[in-house]
Amino acid sequence: MDDRLSEVVGQVTRGWMRWGREAARSLGLSMPQLFLLRGLGETGPVPATRWAEMIGSSPSTTTSLLDGLEEAGLLQRTHDAVDRRQVLISLTAKGRKMTEQLHTSTCARWREVCAGISRDDLESARGTLKTIADRMGNPEEGHAPLRAARAPRRSKA
């Protein structure tokens, strides 16, 4: 297979990131803060340590990120009722409202982009991309990535 699919996926990814930067800037957030808010909007309350693991961030970087969002009134920290050592992070009402607005505006942009593309073509693209995503692995959903193929060993002549 040639690199055409990879190139197109890269273009879509760059476009998606551009949208994210625009959204973050308009809300006075950094991209990591926007990413965290969107993630919490999807997952609900999660241990802060688990969030740091999911994004591959150090505890100190995560703490700084959480501090800024908490100061802005977008998330709150609470102790787990079962394990008081565990700190849970969750969205506040203000944070939920912001993530709902982000979702609404993102959906509107997708509808504009997809206008004129047939339902069958969109469903085919969705199915193909879902298969690719599953094969790449999604640790949050318990999927392990496929291992990279090893290059064949060269024989010594």
C-alpha positions in Angstrom: 0.0 0.0 0.0 1.3 3.5 -0.7 1.3 6.4 1.7 -1.9 8.1 0.3 -4.1 7.0 3.2 -1.5 8.0 5.7 -1.2 11.5 4.1 -5.0 12.0 4.2 -5.2 10.9 7.8 -2.4 13.3 8.6 -4.3 16.1 6.9 -7.4 15.4 8.9 -5.4 15.2 12.1 -3.8 18.5 11.4 -7.2 20.1 10.7 -8.6 18.6 13.9 -5.7 20.0 15.9 -6.1 23.4 14.2 -9.8 23.4 15.3 -8.7 22.4 18.8 -6.1 25.3 19.0 -8.8 27.8 17.8 -11.3 26.5 20.4 -8.7 26.5 23.2 -7.6 30.1 22.3 -11.2 31.3 22.1 -11.8 30.0 25.7 -8.5 31.1 27.1 -7.3 27.6 27.6 -4.2 25.7 26.6 -4.5 22.6 24.3 -3.7 20.3 27.3 -6.4 21.9 29.3 -8.9 21.6 26.5 -7.9 17.9 26.0 -8.4 17.3 29.7 -11.8 19.0 29.8 -13.0 17.0 26.8 -11.7 13.8 28.3 -13.5 14.4 31.6 -16.6 15.2 29.7 -16.5 11.8 28.2 -15.3 9.7 31.1 -16.8 11.4 34.2 -14.8 11.5 37.5 -11.5 9.8 37.3 -8.5 9.6 39.7 -5.9 12.3 39.0 -3.2 9.6 38.8 -5.1 7.7 36.2 -5.5 10.8 34.1 -1.7 11.4 34.3 -1.1 7.9 33.1 -3.6 8.2 30.3 -1.9 11.3 28.8 1.6 10.2 29.7 2.2 13.2 32.0 4.3 13.5 35.1 2.4 14.1 38.4 3.8 17.6 38.7 2.7 18.6 35.2 -0.7 17.1 35.8 -1.0 19.0 39.1 -0.2 22.3 37.5 -2.7 21.6 34.7 -5.4 20.7 37.3 -4.6 23.8 39.4 -5.3 26.1 36.5 -8.6 24.4 35.6 -9.7 24.3 39.3 -8.8 28.0 39.7 -10.9 28.8 36.6 -13.8 26.9 38.2 -14.0 24.3 35.5 -13.1 21.2 37.5 -13.0 20.1 41.1 -11.0 17.6 43.2 -12.6 15.4 45.7 -11.3 12.5 47.8 -12.7 9.0 46.8 -15.2 7.8 49.4 -13.7 4.3 49.5 -10.0 5.2 49.3 -9.4 8.7 50.8 -5.9 8.7 49.5 -7.3 8.8 46.0 -8.1 12.2 44.5 -10.8 12.3 41.9 -11.2 15.0 39.3 -14.5 15.9 37.8 -16.1 18.8 35.9 -18.0 21.5 37.7 -21.3 22.8 36.3 -19.3 25.5 34.5 -16.9 22.9 33.1 -19.8 20.7 31.9 -21.4 23.7 30.2 -18.1 24.5 28.5 -17.6 20.9 27.2 -21.2 20.8 26.0 -20.7 24.0 24.1 -17.5 22.6 22.6 -19.3 19.5 21.6 -22.1 21.4 20.0 -19.7 23.7 18.0 -17.5 20.7 16.9 -20.6 18.8 15.7 -21.7 21.9 13.7 -18.3 22.2 12.1 -18.3 18.5 11.2 -21.8 18.8 9.6 -20.4 21.7 7.5 -17.4 19.7 6.4 -19.4 16.6 5.6 -22.2 18.4 3.8 -22.7 16.9 0.4 -20.9 13.6 1.2 -23.3 10.7 0.9 -24.3 8.8 4.1 -22.9 5.6 2.6 -19.5 7.2 2.0 -19.5 8.6 5.5 -20.4 5.3 7.0 -17.7 3.5 5.0 -15.1 6.0 6.1 -16.3 5.7 9.7 -16.0 1.9 9.6 -12.6 1.9 8.0 -11.2 4.5 10.5 -12.7 2.5 13.4 -10.9 -0.6 12.2 -7.6 1.2 11.9 -8.1 2.8 15.3 -8.8 -0.6 16.9 -5.7 -2.1 15.3 -3.6 0.8 16.5 -4.8 0.2 20.0 -6.8 2.2 22.5 -5.5 1.6 26.0 -8.4 3.4 27.5 -10.7 0.8 26.1 -8.4 -2.1 26.8 -7.1 -2.6 23.3 -3.5 -3.3 22.8 -1.8 -2.0 19.7 -0.5 -4.3 17.0 3.2 -4.8 17.4 5.4 -3.3 14.7 6.7 -5.7 12.2 10.4 -6.4 12.7 12.6 -5.8 9.7 14.0 -9.0 8.3 17.5 -9.7 9.5 20.2 -9.4 6.9 22.2 -12.5 6.4 26.0 -12.1 6.6 27.5 -12.9 3.2 
